Amino acid sequence: MSSIDPTTLIYVLVGVQVAGLASACVARMSEGSIRQTSAQRICLGCLALVGAATMMSMLISPGASVLSGAAMSVMVLTAVWDFGGAVL
């Protein structure tokens, strides 16, 4: 069985995190459009990938898992935070 190059693993983890954050932004921007459902499904799939990447990053170092966990937290906040003001 071949071993995985740590540098390649870091690039893959960063790519997954960037894709997850981008999908959360797209899901937020698609609110109210006809593409909202598909954007939310993509965001949910990317959230699962970012969660798996967070667990995989523990193989690299504890610091890498902290950054992955932070990216996951920002992704969740971006997807659920209501930026609209309260309507009275």
C-alpha positions in Angstrom: 0.0 0.0 0.0 1.4 3.4 -1.0 1.6 6.2 1.5 0.0 9.6 0.9 2.3 12.6 0.5 1.5 15.1 3.3 1.9 18.0 0.9 -0.7 16.6 -1.5 -3.0 15.9 1.4 -2.7 19.5 2.6 -3.5 20.8 -0.9 -6.6 18.5 -1.1 -7.8 19.7 2.4 -7.4 23.4 1.4 -9.3 22.8 -1.8 -12.1 21.1 0.0 -12.3 23.9 2.6 -12.3 26.6 -0.1 -15.0 24.7 -2.1 -17.1 24.4 1.1 -16.8 28.1 1.9 -17.7 29.0 -1.7 -20.7 26.7 -1.6 -22.0 28.3 1.6 -21.7 31.7 0.0 -23.5 30.5 -3.1 -26.2 29.0 -1.0 -26.7 32.3 0.9 -26.7 34.3 -2.3 -29.2 32.0 -4.0 -31.9 32.7 -1.4 -35.2 33.3 -3.0 -34.1 32.2 -6.5 -35.2 29.1 -8.4 -31.7 27.6 -7.8 -32.0 27.8 -4.0 -32.7 24.1 -3.5 -29.9 22.9 -5.7 -27.4 25.3 -4.0 -28.5 24.2 -0.6 -28.0 20.5 -1.6 -24.5 21.2 -2.9 -23.8 23.1 0.3 -24.9 20.2 2.4 -22.8 17.8 0.4 -19.8 20.1 0.8 -20.5 20.3 4.5 -20.1 16.6 4.7 -16.9 16.7 2.7 -15.5 19.4 5.0 -16.4 17.4 8.0 -14.6 14.4 6.6 -11.6 16.6 5.8 -11.6 17.8 9.3 -11.3 14.3 10.6 -8.6 13.5 8.0 -6.6 16.5 8.9 -6.0 15.0 12.3 -3.5 12.7 10.5 -1.4 15.7 9.6 -1.3 17.7 12.9 -3.6 19.1 15.6 -3.0 22.6 14.1 -4.4 21.5 10.8 -7.5 20.0 12.3 -8.1 23.3 14.1 -8.0 25.2 10.8 -10.3 22.7 9.2 -12.7 22.9 12.1 -12.7 26.7 11.9 -13.4 26.6 8.2 -16.3 24.2 8.9 -17.7 26.6 11.6 -17.5 29.6 9.2 -19.2 27.6 6.5 -22.1 26.8 8.9 -22.4 30.4 10.1 -22.4 31.6 6.5 -25.1 29.2 5.5 -27.5 29.9 8.4 -26.9 33.5 9.4 -29.8 35.8 8.5 -28.3 39.0 7.1 -31.6 40.7 6.5 -32.9 43.1 9.1 -35.9 42.6 11.2 -39.2 43.6 9.6 -41.5 45.4 11.9 
